[in-house]
C-alpha cells in the first residue's frame, strides 16, 4: 500500500484580464461610483462569498498538487463583472465552487489505523516499515551499517529510514559521513562508493590486529558476508531517508569499558531511552505498520531478517545476539544479556531496591538468576523456536507500530526497576502485548576489544616479534 507524500507547492498567480480604456469624460463619475461600490462591498455582510485571493493563496502550501495542476500556467477567473456583481449563475462560478471545495478537502487527511496493524506476511501485504537507527560517534561503522541496509531483502520501496545523530565528540564526523552515504544510497551508487573505499583500505593495510587472533571460521564468514552475487534489490533506493540531529547530554564515553561499566548503566540507559522515544515520536507516521530498531555495529546478519522476525506475528520480537572473540578468549560469547525471562529471584531483588534503582542485567552486583536468551542458544537448534520474554535488548527489535501508538515507550525513568529496552519489554508485556525472542536465530555484533583484551593482544604481538628475531 503506497502513500504519497505532500510537498510544498509554489504559489499560483491569478492574472485578471486587462480592462479596455475608458473615455476621458467617463473617468471622474466612474471613480466616484466605484468608490461608493467598494465601500458598500466591504462593509455589507451579505457579500462574504467574495474570494480574496491573498487569503486563498495562504492555503496553497498544503494543497493537492494534482488538483491544482491546471493553475500552473495561470488561469483567468472572472467571478465579478465590470459592475462589481458576483456572477453566481455562471459555469465559471460553479467550477470555482467545486475547486474551492476540493481544495479545502485536500487539506484534511484521514487515516484508518485499523489498516496498519502489521501482518505476519507484511511483504505480500505491502506493510510499510520504519527503520530506526540511533548513532553516536559511529563514523567508522557506517560502511558496515549501510551494507547491511542494502542487503535487506524486504522491498526497499516499503522501508522508511530515520537516523538520529546525538552527543558526538567535537572531532567526530558521523553526521557529515552519514549525509554523504545517504545521498549515494538514494542515488543507487553507494555500493560502488563503498567498493572504492574498501580497495583504498586494502592498499593502506588493516590496523585491526585482533583479526590475527580470530578463528578461521569467523574470518571466512566475514569475508563472504557481502560477496556477490547480491539480491536484485541490493542497490534499490529506500522509500525515504530522514536524518535527525539532537543532543541529550550523554557524556559517558563510547569505549567498550566506558559503556559497560556497571556504575553508569542506570544514567546511560535513561538517556538512551529519551533518545529512542524522541526518534520514534518524530519519525513514526500513521501509515507505518512495523518499526525495526537496529544498532549500527552489527557485523553478521541475514538479509531476510525482517521477514524472519515478522512471520511470528509477535508485537515485539528479537533475535539472539552474540559476538566473536579471539581464539585465546574462547572464540565466541553471548553479547546481549538484556533479553531474558523473569525469575523469582529477580522479582525478590526488585522488592529490596529503592523505587528509582535500576537493575542492570548480567552484572554480579544484581544476582537475578534469570534465563537469558543468549545462554539457551544451541548452534544446531531450530531457528524458528520461539520463547516468551520479559526484557529485551536493543540491538535488533522488530515491533508493531500500533504498540507505540497505544503508549508503549522506552522508559527514560525507572519502570519496575528497569530502564530503556528492558523496561520497554516489561511495559509492553504489562499492557498485554506479546514479547518474544528466537534463541537459535543468531546475529553477530562486532567485536570491540576491552582494555584488558588490547593489553593481551599487544603482549602476544611483542612475543611474536621476539620469536621472529630469534629465528
N, C-alpha and C positions, 0 to 999 in steps of 0.2 A: 504494500500500500504506500504510494508515493504522495508526499505532501509538499507541494512547492512553497517556497518562502516568498514573502513580500519584500520588495526592495523600495528604497526611496525613489520617488518619481519626480521628474522635472516639473516645474510649474508651467502649465499650459496657458498661452496668451490668447485672449479672445479679441479679434480685430473687428471693430464696427465699421460699417461702410462709410465712405466719405460722403458728406451731405452736399447736395447741389448748392451753388452760390445763390444768395438771395439778392433781390434788387435793393438799392440803397434806401428807397422810400419805405420798404417794409421792415428794415432792421430795427429802428427805435421802438415801434409798437410791439414788435415780437420780443424784444429784450424785456420790456415791462411785463408782457403776458407770461413769458417763460419764468420770470422771477416769481410771479404770483403762483403759477402752477407748481413750481418746485417747493415753495413754502408750504402750499396746501398738501403736496405729496408727502413730504417728510413728517408732517405733524398730524395727518389724518390717519387714525389707527386701522382703517379697513384695508389699507394697501400694504399689509405686511408680507404679501406674497411676492413682492418685487425682489428680484435676485440681485444682490450686491456681490459682484464678482470678487472683490477684495476679501470678503469673508469666506466665500466658497473656496478660493484658492488655498486657504489655510488648511483645508481638509485633504488636498491632493496628495500629500506625502503618505497618507495611509490608504490611498485608493487602489483599486484593482487595475493593473496596467493594461490588461487585455480590453477591459471595458472602456478604458479611456483612450485607446489607441487611435480612434478616429479623430481625436482632437490634436494629434501630434503636430500636424501642419497648420493648425488654426482653423476655426470654423466660424462663419458668420452666423450669429444667433440673434434674431430680431424678436424681442419679447415686448418692446414698447414702440408704438408707432410715432410719427412725427408730431402728433398732438399730445403725446405723453400718456396714451391709453394702453393698458395691458391687453394684448390681443389673445384673450383666453380661449377662443374657439378655434384657433388655427391649428393645422397639423404640426407646425413648429413648436407651439406651446405644449401640445400633447407629448411630443417627442422629448421636450425639455423635462416635463414632469416625470416621464419614465426614466430618463437618465439620472435625474436628481434622486429618485427613489433607489435606483440601483447603486448609486454612489454611496448613499448612506448605509445601505445593506452591506457594501463591501468593507465597511469599517468595523463590522461586528463579526466576530469569529465564534463558531460553535464546535465544541469537541465532545463527543460521547465517549467518556473514558472507559465504558464497558467494552469498547473496541480495542483497547490497548492493555489487555490483561496479561499478555505473554503466553505464547503457545509452546508446547514441547517440540513442535516441528516449525519453529519460527522462520526458518529459511523458506519453506514452502508457503507459509502464510504471509510472508513479506514483513515480518516484525522488524521494526527499526530498533537498533541498539545504540546506546550511548556508551562509548568507551572513554573512561576517565582515568587519567594518569597524572599523579602528583609528582613534581620534580623539585629537587634541591641539590645544587652542586652536582648536576648529573651530566655534564658535558661529555665526559669520557664514555658513558654507556649509551648515548643517544644513537650511534650507528647500530648497535645491537638491538636496541628497542625498536627502531624503525624496520629493521629486517624482520623481526617477529610480527610487527604490524602488517607488513606486506605479505607475510606468509600465512596470514589468517585466510582460511578458505570460505568463511562466511562472506557473502557478497559485500564488497566494499561499498557498493551503492546503497546498502542498508545500514551503514555504520557512520554515525556522527562521532567525531573525536574532540575531546576537550582536555587541554593541558592546564595545569596550574603550576606556575613557577613561583617559588616563595623562599624567602630568607637565604638567598645565596650569598656567598662570600663576595667581597668587593672585586676581587680579581677573577671571579668566575664568569664564564661566557655561555652559560646554559641557554639563556633567553635568545641571544643572537644566533647561536648554532641551531636551536630549535626552529626558529623562524626560517632560516635558510633551508633546512632539511624539509620542513613542511611545504614550502613553496615547490621544491623539487618533487616531493611526493605527489602533490596535486597536479604537477605538470606531467607526471608519468615517467620521469627520467631519474628518480632517486637511486634506483639500482645501479645505474651507470656511475653516478656520483660516488656511491659507496665502493664500487669496484675499484675506481681510481684511487680512493683513499687507502684501500687495502693493499694495493700494489705499492704505494708510497711507503706504507709501514713495513712491508716485507723487505724493501730496499734498505730502509734505515735500521731494521733489526728490532726484535722484541726486547722490552725491558722486564717482561713478566717472568722472572726467574723461577717462580713457583711451578711453571709448566714443566720444568725439568724433573719435577718430583711427583707429577700426577700419573695415574695409571694409564697404560696404553689404550685400554677400552674407552676411557673418558676422552682422551685426545682424539681417538678415531671418531667418536660421536660428535665432538666439537667441530671436527673438520668437515663432516658430512652434513651438518645441520642446515647449512644454507648453500649446498652444492646443487647445481642444476641437475635434472630439469625442475623448473618451478611450476606451480599450478597456473592455469590460464589467466587467472585474475591477479597475479602477483603484482604487476605494475599499474593496476587499475586505481585511479584516484578514489578517495573516500567521499562519502556524501557531503561532508563538510569538516573543516578543522577550525577549532577555536583555541586561542592561546590567552590565558589569563595571567596576570601578574599581581600578586598581593602578598605582603609580608605579615607574619603573625607573631613576631618576636621570638622565634626559635633560635636560641644561641648555642644549643648543645651541638658539639662537633659531629661531622659525618663519618668519622673514622669508625671502624668496627668496634673498637674498645669503648669509644665515647658513647656510641649509640646503644650499646648493650650493657652499660653499667647499671646495676640494679638501683642505684641511688637516684637516677634521673628518669627512670621509666614512667613514673606517675605524671610528672610535669610534661615530659616529652609526648606522651600519648594523648594527653588532653589537648595539647596544641595541635597535634596531628588530627585529632577529632574535629577541631574547629576548621582546619583547612579542608578536610573532606566534606564537611557539611556546607561550607561556603561554595565549593566547586559544584556539589550536587544542586544547590539552590539556584545557581546561576546558569547551569548548563542543561538541566533537565527540562524537556519540553513536553507538552501534553500528548504528542504523538509517539513518544518513546515507550516501547513495551518492556525492554530489558536495560539494565545498567551493568556494565562489566568494568570492574576495578582491576587495574593491573599496575604492578610495580615496574619500573623501568629496567631493573637489574636482574631480570630472568634470563638465564643462559640457554636452557634447552626446554622446548615446549612444542607439543604437536600443533600443527596448523589448524586442525579442526576442533580445537579445544572448546570453542563456544558451542558448537553443535553437540559435542560430547557431554557438556555440563547441562545444556538446555533440555535434553531429551528426558531427563528425570522429572521435569515439571515441579521442581522444588522452588520455594520462594527465595531461598538463599542456599547456594551450594559452592563448595570449594574443592579443589584437588589437593593431593598431598604435595608438600614442598620439601625437597631435600637439597643438599648441596654436596659437591665433590670436595674431597680433601686430598692433600698429598698422601702418597702411599705410606709414609712414616707416621701418619696420623690415623690410618685406617681406611683410606680411600673414599669414604662417604659418611654422611651424617644427616639425621633429621634436622631440618632448618627451622621450620615454622612450628613452634610449640604452642601457638595461640589458638589452634584448632583442637578442641577437646570435649569430652563428655564430663558432666559434673559428677562429683563424688560426695559421699557423706562427710569425708574429712575436709573437703573444700568448703562445704556449707558450714561445718562446725568452726572452721578457721575464720570465716567471714563474720560469724556472730561475735567473735572475740575482738574484732578490729573496730576502730573508730569509723564513724559513718563516712568520712572523707578519705579513708585509707584505700589504696589501690593494690589489689593482689596482682603480682607480676608472675605469670606462669613460667615454669622452667628454671626457677631460681631456688637455691637451698633455703633462702630466708622465708619462703612460702610453701611449706610442705602440704600440697593439696592431694597428692596421690590420685590425680585424675588420669583417665585414659586419654592419651594423646593420639591424634590421628597419625602422626609421624611414626609412632612406635608400634603400630599394629600393621604396618606395611609388610607385604611379602613380595619379593621381586617377581615371583611367578604367580601372584594372586590374580583373581578376576578383576579387571579394571572397571567392571560395571557393578561391583559390590558397593552398596551404599549404606552408610551408618548415619544415625541422627546425632547431631552435635548441639552443644550449648554455646560454646565460644568459638569464634572463627578468626583466622589470621587474615591479614590484609594483602598478601602478595598477589592473590588471584581470586576475586569474588565475583560470581555471577548472581545477580539478584533481579527479581521482577520490579519494574519501575513502580508498580502500584504500592509497594510497601513504603516507599519514600513519600508518596502522596498521602498515605494514611498515617504518617507521623514517625516512622522508624528513622533513626538517625545514628550517627557515630558520636555517642555522648562525649562532650568536652568537659564533663564533670564526672564525679564518681557515681556510677549507677550500679547498685548491688555489688559494691566494692570492686568494680572494674571500670575501664575507660576504653574509648575508641573502638577497635574492631571486636574485641572480646565482649565489650558491653553492647555493641551492635547486635551480636548474635543473641545475647541474653534478652535484649529488648524485643527483637523480632519474635523470639520464641514466646516471650511473655504476652505478646499481642496476638498469639495464635497462629503465627506463620511457621511453615516447615523449614527447618535449618538442617543441612546435611553435608556430608563430605565423602570423598572417594579414597579409601585408604590405599588402594593399589593402582590408582591412576596418578602418576607422579610427574611433576615438572621440576626443573632443577634451577636453583638460584646460583648466581655467580659465587665463586669462592673469593672471599675477602680475607687475606691473611691478618691475623691479630698481631700484636706487637711480639708476643712470645713465638708465634709461627715465623715471623720475619727474622727473629734472632736465631732460631734453629736453622732456617734456610741459609742465612749468612754463615753460620758455623759450618754447615756442610759444604758450602762453596769454598770456604778457606781451606778446608780439609782436602777438597778435590784439587785445588791449585797446588797445595803442598805435595800431594801424591804425584801430580804431573811433573813437578820439578825433580823429584827423586828419580822418576823414571827416565 
